[in-house]
Amino acid sequence: MISRLAGKKIVLGLTGGIACYKVADLCRSLIKLGAQVQVVMTQSATQFITPVTMQALSGNVVYTDQWDARITNNMPHIDLTRDADAILIAPCSTNFIYKLAHGACDDLLSTLCIARPATLPLFIAPAMNVEMWSNAATQRNVAQVKQDGVNVFGPAAGDQACGETGMGRMLEPEQILAELEAAFQAKTLAGKRVLITAGPTFEAIDPVRGITNLSSGKMGYAIAQAAWEAGAIVTLISGPTALNTPYGVPRLQVQSAQQMHDAVMAQIGAQDIFIAVAAVADWRVANASDQKIKKTSEGDTPQLTFTPNPDILASVAALAKPPYCVGFAAESENLLAYGAAKRIKKNIPLLVGNIGHQTFGKDENELVLFDADGHQALPKADKQTLANQLITEISKRI
């Protein structure tokens, strides 16, 4: 997938803090995603990581002095931001938040932040001791910069270099990248509450065996990420997968179809959109054993009796006031015929179909969207790209 950061010029500001070591990885990741990175450091930041390191990683000269004469007009505080797409301060210290809140500009980084064009977004990733973060003055300053339109990423809670534990840790580089990617995404689902199911279900035969399918959960997780980036308040209900939870998305873990049904019905009343991506087992074992079934002799085969699982999507669609429902259909043949018929049978406005055995576990997919007007193909692409396209289509329809 082509990153939204590709081609973007990011002014990356570093202030004093041990979290500077993480910013080396952040800078390298930005470059890999195709961004252009111009590093500006405070003198305090140079005590933790050298300008030489950041120059090697960014491929550009690093600026630390507001009187730097390498810029011909001697105005780096003006020139460095005029063709930028964003300023990101990471780590952002308590002192620097104070400067932003009060309009102080006594070094290059603070001056260029104050002198930036009004349309240029400013993002900060705070990093400090837990007591410094919770201090009333710091909280007043954070509230002020937010009111002034500064976007604050984090901080997180956890162990700190000082040996204390609590809020104040800078977000990890991959989390900052997720926030930055989302910042360049149109908020087409801003404020909408979206519930998504993903992954397979697992139906127990006994305590150590069960029946499942080949779904990896990748498509559902990608859709959850895309919906969050589009500004939605997302909840993910997931069957068993080995995937990391998408950043910014709370995840409820379930195993069986019945557990997934119960979790969905408990959440659905507060939702605007329901996207049923999970590959839910149609049947479960009615006579599942409480103990491991032992093989008593050669050729001995346990007799399993099956009973239908609840139809989660149909249950939601049948509510008196259902959310906007999107279903998924993984077929092995006749996708166009089966997909159109399934949408009507489920009584939902939008159904997404694919050939399941060709895409389960893969990083790419091909989707066909079925609605009352017919069908529309989304050509083969990586699943995150398709997820972004699907969220765009849902946004248009609602």
C-alpha positions as CSV (number, residue, x, y, z in Angstrom):
1,M,0.0,0.0,0.0
2,I,1.2,3.5,-0.8
3,S,1.4,5.4,2.4
4,R,-0.4,8.7,2.8
5,L,2.9,10.1,4.0
6,A,4.6,9.4,0.7
7,G,5.8,12.7,-0.8
8,K,4.9,14.6,2.3
9,K,7.5,17.0,3.8
10,I,7.6,16.6,7.5
11,V,9.5,19.0,9.8
12,L,10.6,16.7,12.7
13,G,11.4,18.6,15.8
14,L,13.3,17.0,18.7
15,T,13.3,18.5,22.3
16,G,15.2,17.3,25.3
17,G,14.3,13.8,26.6
18,I,15.5,10.3,26.7
19,A,12.8,9.3,24.2
20,C,15.0,10.9,21.5
21,Y,16.5,7.5,21.0
22,K,13.1,6.3,19.7
23,V,12.9,9.2,17.2
24,A,15.8,7.7,15.3
25,D,13.6,4.8,14.4
26,L,10.7,7.1,13.7
27,C,12.7,9.2,11.3
28,R,13.9,6.1,9.5
29,S,10.4,4.8,9.2
30,L,9.1,8.1,7.8
31,I,11.8,7.9,5.1
32,K,10.9,4.3,4.2
33,L,7.2,5.4,3.8
34,G,8.4,8.0,1.2
35,A,8.2,11.1,3.4
36,Q,10.8,13.9,3.2
37,V,12.1,14.7,6.7
38,Q,13.7,18.0,7.8
39,V,15.1,17.6,11.3
40,V,15.2,20.6,13.7
41,M,16.7,20.1,17.2
42,T,16.8,22.1,20.4
43,Q,20.1,22.3,22.2
44,S,18.7,20.1,24.9
45,A,17.8,17.4,22.4
46,T,21.5,17.3,21.2
47,Q,22.4,16.1,24.7
48,F,20.5,12.9,24.0
49,I,21.1,12.2,20.3
50,T,23.5,13.9,17.9
51,P,22.6,16.0,14.9
52,V,25.0,13.8,12.9
53,T,22.9,10.8,13.7
54,M,19.7,12.5,12.6
55,Q,21.4,13.9,9.5
56,A,22.4,10.4,8.5
57,L,18.9,9.0,9.0
58,S,17.0,11.9,7.3
59,G,19.4,12.6,4.5
60,N,19.2,16.3,5.2
61,V,21.2,18.9,7.1
62,V,19.9,19.2,10.6
63,Y,19.2,22.7,12.0
64,T,19.8,23.6,15.6
65,D,20.5,27.4,15.6
66,Q,18.0,30.2,14.7
67,W,20.9,32.2,13.4
68,D,22.1,29.4,11.0
69,A,23.6,31.2,8.0
70,R,23.3,28.2,5.7
71,I,19.9,29.5,4.6
72,T,20.6,32.5,2.4
73,N,18.2,34.9,4.0
74,N,19.3,33.8,7.5
75,M,15.7,33.0,8.3
76,P,15.4,29.3,8.9
77,H,12.4,29.9,11.2
78,I,10.5,31.1,8.1
79,D,11.9,29.1,5.3
80,L,11.8,25.6,6.9
81,T,8.0,25.6,7.2
82,R,6.8,27.3,4.0
83,D,6.8,24.2,1.9
84,A,6.1,21.7,4.7
85,D,3.0,19.5,5.1
86,A,3.3,19.1,8.8
87,I,5.4,19.8,11.9
88,L,5.9,16.9,14.3
89,I,7.5,17.5,17.7
90,A,8.7,14.2,19.2
91,P,9.6,14.0,21.9
92,C,7.9,17.1,23.1
93,S,9.0,18.2,26.6
94,T,7.1,19.9,29.4
95,N,9.1,23.0,28.7
96,F,8.3,23.0,25.0
97,I,4.6,22.6,25.7
98,Y,4.8,25.6,27.9
99,K,6.4,27.6,25.1
100,L,3.7,26.6,22.6
101,A,0.9,27.5,25.1
102,H,2.4,30.9,25.8
103,G,3.8,31.9,22.4
104,A,7.4,31.9,23.7
105,C,10.0,31.6,21.0
106,D,13.6,31.7,22.2
107,D,15.2,29.1,19.9
108,L,14.8,27.9,16.3
109,L,12.2,25.2,16.9
110,S,9.9,27.2,19.1
111,T,10.2,30.2,16.7
112,L,9.4,28.2,13.6
113,C,6.3,26.7,15.4
114,I,5.0,30.2,16.2
115,A,5.9,31.5,12.7
116,R,4.3,28.6,10.8
117,P,1.5,29.3,8.4
118,A,-1.9,29.1,10.1
119,T,-2.9,26.2,7.8
120,L,0.2,24.1,8.6
121,P,-0.7,21.3,11.1
122,L,1.4,20.9,14.2
123,F,1.5,17.6,16.0
124,I,3.3,16.9,19.3
125,A,4.1,13.6,21.1
126,P,4.7,14.5,24.8
127,A,7.3,12.6,26.8
128,M,8.1,13.3,30.4
129,N,8.1,12.0,34.0
130,V,4.7,10.9,35.4
131,E,4.7,13.7,38.0
132,M,5.6,16.3,35.4
133,W,2.7,15.1,33.1
134,S,0.2,15.2,35.9
135,N,1.3,18.6,37.3
136,A,-1.5,21.1,37.1
137,A,0.5,23.6,35.1
138,T,1.4,21.0,32.5
139,Q,-2.3,20.0,32.2
140,R,-3.3,23.7,31.8
141,N,-0.7,24.1,29.0
142,V,-1.8,20.9,27.2
143,A,-5.4,22.1,27.3
144,Q,-4.3,25.4,25.9
145,V,-2.4,24.0,23.0
146,K,-5.3,21.7,22.1
147,Q,-7.6,24.7,22.1
148,D,-5.1,26.4,19.8
149,G,-5.4,23.6,17.3
150,V,-2.3,21.6,18.2
151,N,-2.8,17.8,17.8
152,V,-1.5,15.8,20.8
153,F,-0.4,12.2,20.3
154,G,-0.4,10.4,23.6
155,P,1.3,10.1,26.0
156,A,1.1,6.5,27.1
157,A,1.4,4.9,30.5
158,G,4.2,2.5,31.5
159,D,7.7,2.2,32.9
160,Q,9.9,5.3,32.6
161,A,13.6,5.8,32.4
162,C,13.6,7.5,35.8
163,G,12.3,4.2,37.4
164,E,8.8,5.5,38.0
165,T,5.7,4.2,36.3
166,G,2.7,6.0,34.9
167,M,1.5,8.4,32.2
168,G,4.1,10.4,30.3
169,R,5.8,7.8,28.1
170,M,6.1,8.9,24.5
171,L,4.1,6.7,22.1
172,E,6.1,4.1,20.3
173,P,7.2,5.1,16.8
174,E,4.7,2.8,15.1
175,Q,1.9,4.4,17.1
176,I,3.0,7.9,16.1
177,L,3.1,6.8,12.5
178,A,-0.4,5.5,12.8
179,E,-1.6,8.9,14.2
180,L,0.3,10.8,11.5
181,E,-1.2,8.6,8.7
182,A,-4.7,9.2,10.2
183,A,-4.1,12.9,10.3
184,F,-3.8,13.0,6.5
185,Q,-7.1,10.9,6.0
186,A,-10.4,12.7,5.4
187,K,-12.6,12.2,8.5
188,T,-15.6,10.9,6.5
189,L,-16.8,8.9,9.4
190,A,-16.1,11.5,12.1
191,G,-18.0,10.7,15.3
192,K,-19.7,7.6,13.8
193,R,-19.7,4.5,16.0
194,V,-18.7,1.4,14.1
195,L,-18.8,-2.2,15.3
196,I,-16.7,-4.7,13.3
197,T,-16.4,-8.5,13.6
198,A,-13.2,-10.2,12.3
199,G,-11.4,-13.5,12.1
200,P,-12.6,-17.0,12.4
201,T,-14.7,-18.6,15.1
202,F,-13.7,-21.9,16.8
203,E,-16.3,-24.5,17.8
204,A,-15.1,-26.9,20.4
205,I,-15.3,-30.7,20.0
206,D,-13.7,-31.2,23.4
207,P,-11.3,-29.2,25.5
208,V,-8.4,-29.6,23.1
209,R,-10.0,-30.0,19.7
210,G,-12.3,-27.9,17.6
211,I,-13.7,-26.9,14.2
212,T,-12.6,-23.6,12.6
213,N,-11.7,-22.1,9.2
214,L,-8.8,-20.5,7.3
215,S,-9.7,-16.9,8.0
216,S,-6.7,-14.9,9.2
217,G,-8.7,-11.8,10.3
218,K,-6.5,-9.5,8.1
219,M,-9.4,-8.0,6.1
220,G,-11.4,-7.2,9.2
221,Y,-8.5,-5.7,11.1
222,A,-7.6,-3.6,8.0
223,I,-11.2,-2.3,7.9
224,A,-11.1,-1.5,11.6
225,Q,-7.9,0.5,11.0
226,A,-9.4,2.3,8.0
227,A,-12.5,3.2,9.9
228,W,-10.5,4.6,12.9
229,E,-8.4,6.7,10.5
230,A,-11.6,8.0,9.0
231,G,-12.6,9.4,12.4
232,A,-14.9,6.7,13.6
233,I,-15.2,5.4,17.1
234,V,-14.4,1.7,16.4
235,T,-15.0,-1.4,18.4
236,L,-13.5,-4.7,17.1
237,I,-14.9,-8.1,18.1
238,S,-12.4,-10.7,17.1
239,G,-12.2,-14.5,16.9
240,P,-8.8,-16.2,17.4
241,T,-6.1,-14.6,15.3
242,A,-2.3,-13.9,15.7
243,L,-2.7,-10.3,14.6
244,N,-1.9,-7.2,16.6
245,T,-4.9,-5.0,17.5
246,P,-5.1,-2.0,15.2
247,Y,-3.9,1.2,17.0
248,G,-6.7,3.2,18.5
249,V,-9.2,0.4,18.4
250,P,-10.5,-1.5,21.5
251,R,-10.7,-5.2,20.9
252,L,-13.1,-7.7,22.5
253,Q,-11.8,-11.3,22.2
254,V,-14.2,-14.2,21.6
255,Q,-13.9,-17.8,20.5
256,S,-17.2,-19.3,19.4
257,A,-19.9,-18.0,17.2
258,Q,-22.3,-17.9,20.2
259,Q,-19.8,-15.8,22.1
260,M,-19.4,-13.4,19.1
261,H,-23.2,-13.2,18.7
262,D,-23.6,-12.3,22.4
263,A,-20.8,-9.7,22.3
264,V,-22.3,-8.1,19.2
265,M,-25.8,-7.9,20.6
266,A,-24.5,-6.4,23.8
267,Q,-22.8,-3.6,21.8
268,I,-25.1,-3.0,18.9
269,G,-27.5,-0.6,20.4
270,A,-25.0,2.2,20.5
271,Q,-23.7,1.7,16.9
272,D,-24.2,3.6,13.7
273,I,-22.6,1.0,11.4
274,F,-22.1,-2.7,11.7
275,I,-19.5,-4.5,9.4
276,A,-19.7,-8.2,9.7
277,V,-16.4,-9.4,8.3
278,A,-15.8,-12.4,10.6
279,A,-16.0,-15.9,9.0
280,V,-18.5,-17.3,11.5
281,A,-19.1,-21.0,11.7
282,D,-22.6,-22.0,10.5
283,W,-22.8,-24.9,12.8
284,R,-21.4,-26.0,16.2
285,V,-21.0,-29.3,17.9
286,A,-24.1,-30.1,19.9
287,N,-22.6,-33.0,21.8
288,A,-19.2,-31.4,22.6
289,S,-17.4,-33.3,25.3
290,D,-16.3,-31.8,28.6
291,Q,-13.3,-34.1,28.6
292,K,-10.8,-35.0,25.9
293,I,-12.3,-37.7,23.7
294,K,-10.0,-40.7,23.9
295,K,-9.4,-43.1,21.1
296,T,-10.3,-46.5,22.5
297,S,-9.4,-48.6,19.5
298,E,-8.3,-48.5,15.8
299,G,-11.1,-47.2,13.6
300,D,-13.0,-45.8,16.5
301,T,-14.6,-42.6,15.3
302,P,-16.6,-40.2,17.5
303,Q,-20.1,-39.4,16.3
304,L,-20.6,-35.6,16.2
305,T,-24.0,-34.0,16.1
306,F,-24.2,-30.5,14.7
307,T,-26.7,-27.7,15.4
308,P,-27.0,-24.3,13.7
309,N,-25.2,-21.2,15.2
310,P,-27.1,-17.9,15.5
311,D,-26.9,-15.8,12.4
312,I,-25.3,-12.6,13.7
313,L,-25.8,-10.4,10.7
314,A,-29.4,-11.5,10.3
315,S,-30.1,-10.8,14.0
316,V,-28.7,-7.3,13.7
317,A,-30.5,-6.5,10.5
318,A,-33.8,-7.7,12.0
319,L,-33.6,-5.1,14.9
320,A,-36.4,-2.5,15.0
321,K,-33.8,0.2,14.4
322,P,-30.7,-1.5,13.0
323,P,-27.4,0.3,12.2
324,Y,-26.2,0.5,8.6
325,C,-25.3,-3.1,8.0
326,V,-22.5,-4.4,5.8
327,G,-22.1,-8.1,5.3
328,F,-19.3,-10.2,3.9
329,A,-19.7,-13.4,1.8
330,A,-16.7,-15.7,1.1
331,E,-17.7,-18.0,-1.7
332,S,-15.9,-20.7,-3.6
333,E,-17.9,-20.3,-6.9
334,N,-20.7,-18.2,-8.6
335,L,-19.8,-15.1,-6.6
336,L,-22.0,-12.7,-8.5
337,A,-25.1,-14.9,-8.2
338,Y,-24.6,-16.0,-4.6
339,G,-23.5,-12.5,-3.5
340,A,-26.6,-10.8,-4.9
341,A,-28.9,-13.4,-3.5
342,K,-27.3,-13.3,0.0
343,R,-27.7,-9.5,0.2
344,I,-31.4,-9.8,-0.4
345,K,-31.8,-12.8,2.0
346,K,-30.0,-10.9,4.8
347,N,-32.0,-7.8,4.1
348,I,-29.0,-5.5,4.2
349,P,-28.0,-2.5,2.1
350,L,-24.5,-3.6,1.3
351,L,-22.7,-6.9,1.0
352,V,-19.1,-7.5,0.1
353,G,-18.1,-10.7,-1.6
354,N,-14.9,-12.5,-2.5
355,I,-13.6,-15.9,-3.4
356,G,-12.7,-17.0,0.1
357,H,-10.2,-19.9,-0.5
358,Q,-8.2,-17.6,-2.8
359,T,-7.7,-14.8,-0.2
360,F,-7.9,-16.4,3.3
361,G,-4.5,-15.7,5.0
362,K,-3.2,-13.7,2.0
363,D,-2.2,-10.0,2.1
364,E,-4.2,-9.2,-1.1
365,N,-7.8,-9.5,-2.0
366,E,-10.4,-8.7,-4.6
367,L,-13.8,-7.5,-3.5
368,V,-17.2,-7.1,-5.2
369,L,-19.8,-4.7,-3.6
370,F,-23.4,-5.7,-3.9
371,D,-26.2,-3.2,-3.3
372,A,-29.7,-2.4,-4.6
373,D,-28.2,-0.9,-7.8
374,G,-26.2,-4.0,-8.7
375,H,-22.5,-4.8,-8.1
376,Q,-19.2,-3.0,-8.3
377,A,-15.8,-4.6,-8.4
378,L,-12.8,-3.4,-6.4
379,P,-9.8,-4.7,-8.2
380,K,-7.1,-6.8,-6.6
381,A,-5.0,-4.8,-4.1
382,D,-3.5,-5.2,-0.7
383,K,-6.1,-5.5,2.0
384,Q,-5.4,-2.2,3.7
385,T,-5.9,-0.4,0.3
386,L,-9.2,-2.3,-0.2
387,A,-10.2,-1.5,3.4
388,N,-9.7,2.2,2.8
389,Q,-11.7,2.0,-0.5
390,L,-14.5,0.2,1.3
391,I,-14.7,2.8,4.1
392,T,-14.9,5.5,1.4
393,E,-17.8,3.6,-0.3
394,I,-19.6,3.2,3.0
395,S,-19.2,6.9,3.8
396,K,-20.8,7.8,0.5
397,R,-23.8,5.5,1.1
398,I,-24.6,6.7,4.6
